[in-house]
């Protein structure tokens, strides 16, 4: 088990540092790639608003991956859905 953190270096000097680097930079590259692909295919000239969610999204706040970061957005949506079903 390793702690999920932003590594000091891209190349780790140990197995743990290498796993942490792979998790961090692999996720960063995946998010950038997905945002670019979705933007090109579905938003033409418009730039979508990208919102980071979840606790680990905070790791990427300085990477300019998101236009906004709302860690509890999923929970807010679930609460609204429950409230809609209760009042309907």
C-alpha positions, -999 to 999 in steps of 0.1 A, spaced: 0 0 0 12 35 -8 0 69 1 -15 88 -28 5 121 -29 20 145 -54 56 132 -58 87 154 -55 101 140 -88 86 124 -119 110 94 -117 109 76 -83 140 64 -66 122 35 -49 93 12 -57 69 33 -35 80 66 -51 77 51 -86 41 39 -78 32 73 -65 46 90 -95 27 66 -118 -5 72 -100 -1 110 -100 12 116 -134 -8 88 -150 -40 103 -136 -30 138 -146 -22 127 -182 -55 108 -184 -76 138 -173 -58 161 -197 -63 137 -226 -100 131 -218 -107 168 -215 -90 174 -248 -108 146 -266 -143 155 -253 -136 192 -261 -126 185 -297 -154 160 -304 -183 176 -286 -178 213 -280 -165 226 -314 -154 262 -307 -167 264 -272 -146 255 -242 -164 234 -216 -163 241 -179 -143 214 -163 -152 207 -126 -130 186 -105 -147 166 -78 -138 142 -50 -112 144 -23 -82 133 -44 -90 160 -70 -74 184 -46 -40 169 -55 -44 185 -90 -56 219 -80 -23 235 -90 -21 217 -123 -48 238 -141 -68 207 -150 -101 221 -137 -119 254 -140 -134 248 -106 -129 223 -78 -160 212 -58 -150 182 -38 -185 174 -26 -204 179 -59 -214 143 -61 -228 143 -26 -247 176 -33 -262 159 -64 -273 129 -45 -289 150 -18 -309 169 -44 -320 136 -61 -332 123 -27 -350 155 -20 -367 154 -54 -378 118 -48 -392 126 -14 -411 156 -25 -425 140 -56 
